[in-house]
């Protein structure tokens, strides 16, 4: 059974938050206290939502830091699982 990879949280931030508020990258970055380049990288899925950005989003009134980080972890895990399973042996079998 294959599971669909969740959407990168940056895409959610770009499409469902900033677009709905009519905010561009430059203005949003300024309000969040981050560089335009750093925010753009997140919005286009080239960088992760960090704990720092998650807290800034929460303080800006956009959901909770925990929710942003949970979305990022769900995305990261799905990408990792889709990349193929590494050769791993169970720890309890080591004797």
N, C-alpha and C positions, 0 to 999 in steps of 0.2 A: 504494500500500500504506500503510495507516495503522497506526501503532504505538500501543500502549496506553501511556498516561502512567504512569510508575512511581508507586508510592505515596510520598507525602511521608514523609521519614525521621522526622518527628515522630510520625506515626501508628505507625510501627514501634516507636519508643521507647515510646509510650503503651501499645500493645496487646501487643507481644512482650517488652518488658523490664519496665516498671513494673507492669503488670497481673500478669505471671507472678511477680514478686517481692512482690506485695501492697503496693506502695508508692503512696501518694497523691501528688498534685502538691506539696503543702506539704512533706512529708517528703523527697521526692526533691530538690526545690529546695534545701532546707536542706543536704542531704548533698553536693550539687554546688556549693554556694556561689553560687547565682544566685537572683534574686527569683522568687517564686511566679508573678507575672504574666508575666515573661519566659519561664519554662519552659512555662507554660500556652499562650502564644502559639505556641511551637514545636510543642507536642503537638497543637494543633488546626490546624496548617498555616498559621497566620497570620504566622509568622516563620521565617526560615531557621535551620538549624543552623550556627552561626558556628564559625570555627576555635577560638575560646576554649571554646565548649561542647563541641566535638568532643574537645579535649584533656582537659577535665574528665571527660567520659564514659570516655575511655581510662583516666585515672587512677583512676576509680571501678570499673574492671574490666569495662566494658561495651564489648567490641570494641576497635577501634583508631580513633584520630582520622582516619586516612586513609580507613577504611571509611565512617565517618559522612559525611565530606566528599565522598567519591565518590558516595554515595547522594544527597546534596543536589545535586551537580552534574548527575547523571543526571536528577533530577526537574526542575531548572531548565531544562536543555536541552530536555527533552521539552515542557515548558510553552511555552517560547519558540518551538519549531518548530511547535507546534499553533496558535499565535496568528497564523500567517500569515507568509509570507515577505516581507521588505522588498524594495524595488526596489534591486538591487545590480548593479553592473557589475564584471567581472573587472578586477583591478588591472593585469594584464599587457597588457590591451587599451588602456590609457591611453598615448597617445603624443603 
